[in-house]
Amino acid sequence: MQGMGQVHRLTTNDALTYLREVKNRFADKKDVYDTFLEIMKEFKAQRIDTAGVIARVKELFRGHKELVLGFNTFLPKGYEIQLADVADMDDEPPPNQMMNKQPVEFDQAINYVNKIKTRFASDERVYKAFLEILNMYRKGQKTITNVYDEVAVLFRAHADLLTEFTYFLPDNSPPQVPQSSAAAAAAAG
């Protein structure tokens, strides 16, 4: 009866019940649950706004109407995910059912960045350097080859992160690097 002037007070039990439902629903996809927790941490720390948290949760829980609508419990007054918004999402195929050459999905990028943050939790300079490299590219201060070269050095002992990084490059493969630059990067590692 929220629309009738009564405000539903979120209790700890409500939050725990919802979290338990998310965890159970994605028991075979722990990364989805972990991503949800990261989104909530970012929201609580005010690194993303309400509209941003709604968009990310809707994308993360695509195909799970009751979880998306259940998230309304956590939203501040004046914000609500409508049933029509969720119904529109069902018309679109989930990201994992799209063709391979589709652009990288937002949640894939978020998961990747969170993986880097977690991997380098004991040395946040690496994480911050990675973000700065991307930011300089976004501002046009670095070419994609510069970005790849710098990320290769940054992740020199983490081949899995570098391989996954190539999925986010324009043609999903590392830029063609002259042999001397590749040798220099290998020598630096």
C-alpha positions in Angstrom: 0.0 0.0 0.0 2.9 2.3 -0.7 0.9 4.4 -3.1 -1.7 5.2 -0.4 0.6 7.4 1.7 2.1 4.6 3.9 5.8 4.1 3.5 7.1 0.5 3.7 10.1 0.6 6.2 12.8 -1.7 5.0 13.8 -4.1 7.7 17.0 -6.1 8.0 14.8 -9.2 7.5 13.5 -7.8 4.2 17.0 -7.2 3.0 18.3 -10.6 4.1 15.3 -12.4 2.5 15.9 -10.6 -0.8 19.7 -11.3 -0.7 19.0 -15.0 0.1 16.6 -15.2 -2.9 19.2 -13.7 -5.2 21.9 -16.1 -3.9 19.6 -19.1 -4.3 18.4 -18.1 -7.7 22.0 -17.7 -9.0 23.5 -20.6 -7.0 25.2 -21.8 -10.2 26.3 -18.3 -11.1 28.1 -16.9 -8.1 29.5 -14.0 -10.2 25.9 -12.6 -10.6 25.4 -12.6 -6.8 28.9 -11.0 -6.3 28.2 -8.4 -9.0 24.9 -7.5 -7.3 26.8 -7.0 -4.0 29.3 -4.8 -5.8 26.5 -2.7 -7.3 24.9 -2.3 -3.9 28.3 -1.3 -2.4 28.8 1.3 -5.1 25.3 2.7 -4.6 25.7 2.9 -0.8 29.1 4.7 -1.3 27.3 7.0 -3.7 29.6 6.1 -6.6 26.4 5.5 -8.7 23.1 7.2 -8.5 19.6 5.7 -8.2 19.0 5.7 -11.9 22.4 3.9 -12.4 21.6 1.3 -9.8 18.2 0.6 -11.3 19.7 0.2 -14.8 22.4 -2.1 -13.6 20.1 -4.3 -11.5 17.6 -4.6 -14.4 20.3 -5.7 -16.7 21.9 -8.1 -14.2 18.5 -9.7 -13.3 17.2 -9.8 -16.9 14.7 -12.6 -17.3 14.0 -12.7 -13.5 10.9 -10.3 -13.2 10.3 -11.0 -9.6 13.9 -10.1 -8.6 13.8 -6.9 -10.6 10.4 -5.9 -9.2 11.5 -7.0 -5.7 14.3 -4.5 -5.9 11.7 -1.7 -5.6 11.8 -2.4 -1.8 15.3 -0.9 -1.7 14.6 2.2 -3.8 14.1 5.7 -2.3 10.7 7.4 -2.5 9.9 8.6 -6.0 11.7 5.7 -7.8 10.0 2.5 -8.8 10.6 -0.1 -11.5 7.4 -0.6 -13.3 6.0 -3.9 -14.5 6.0 -2.5 -18.1 9.7 -1.8 -17.9 10.4 -5.4 -17.0 8.0 -6.8 -19.6 9.9 -4.8 -22.3 13.1 -6.5 -21.2 11.6 -10.0 -21.8 11.2 -9.1 -25.5 15.0 -8.7 -25.8 17.2 -11.9 -25.7 19.4 -12.1 -22.6 23.0 -11.1 -23.4 24.3 -14.7 -23.2 21.9 -15.7 -26.0 23.0 -13.0 -28.4 25.4 -13.7 -31.3 29.1 -13.8 -30.5 30.0 -10.6 -32.3 27.6 -8.4 -30.4 29.1 -5.5 -28.5 30.3 -6.2 -25.0 27.5 -5.9 -22.5 27.7 -3.4 -19.7 27.5 -6.1 -17.0 30.4 -8.0 -18.6 32.6 -4.9 -18.4 31.5 -4.3 -14.8 32.3 -7.9 -13.9 35.7 -7.6 -15.5 36.6 -4.3 -13.7 35.4 -5.9 -10.4 37.6 -8.9 -11.1 40.6 -6.6 -11.4 39.7 -4.7 -8.3 39.4 -7.9 -6.3 42.6 -9.4 -7.8 44.6 -6.3 -6.9 42.9 -5.6 -3.5 46.3 -5.7 -1.8 47.8 -3.3 -4.3 45.2 -0.8 -5.4 47.8 1.1 -7.4 47.4 -1.5 -10.2 43.6 -1.0 -10.2 43.9 2.8 -10.2 46.5 2.7 -13.0 44.2 0.5 -15.1 41.3 3.0 -14.6 43.6 5.9 -15.5 44.8 4.2 -18.7 41.2 3.7 -19.8 40.3 7.3 -18.8 43.2 8.7 -20.9 42.0 6.6 -23.9 38.4 7.9 -23.4 39.8 11.4 -23.5 41.7 10.7 -26.7 45.1 10.9 -25.0 46.1 7.3 -25.8 45.7 5.1 -28.9 44.2 1.6 -28.5 47.8 0.3 -29.1 49.1 2.4 -26.3 46.3 1.2 -24.0 47.0 -2.5 -24.9 50.8 -2.1 -24.4 50.3 -0.4 -21.0 47.7 -2.9 -19.8 50.0 -5.8 -21.0 52.8 -4.4 -18.7 50.3 -3.8 -15.8 48.9 -7.4 -16.1 52.2 -9.1 -17.0 51.8 -11.8 -14.4 48.1 -12.2 -15.0 47.6 -13.6 -18.5 44.0 -14.4 -17.9 43.2 -10.7 -17.2 45.1 -9.6 -20.3 43.3 -12.2 -22.5 39.9 -11.1 -21.1 40.9 -7.5 -21.8 41.1 -8.2 -25.5 37.4 -9.0 -25.6 36.8 -5.3 -24.9 39.0 -4.1 -27.7 37.4 -2.9 -30.9 38.0 -6.1 -32.9 38.2 -8.5 -29.9 41.9 -9.1 -30.5 45.2 -7.4 -29.4 46.4 -4.7 -31.7 49.2 -5.7 -34.1 52.3 -4.7 -32.2 55.7 -4.4 -33.9 58.0 -7.2 -32.8 60.4 -4.8 -31.0 57.5 -3.5 -28.8 56.3 -7.0 -28.0 59.9 -8.1 -27.1 60.3 -5.0 -24.9 57.0 -5.7 -23.1 58.0 -9.4 -22.6 61.4 -8.3 -21.3 59.7 -5.8 -18.8 57.7 -8.7 -17.3 
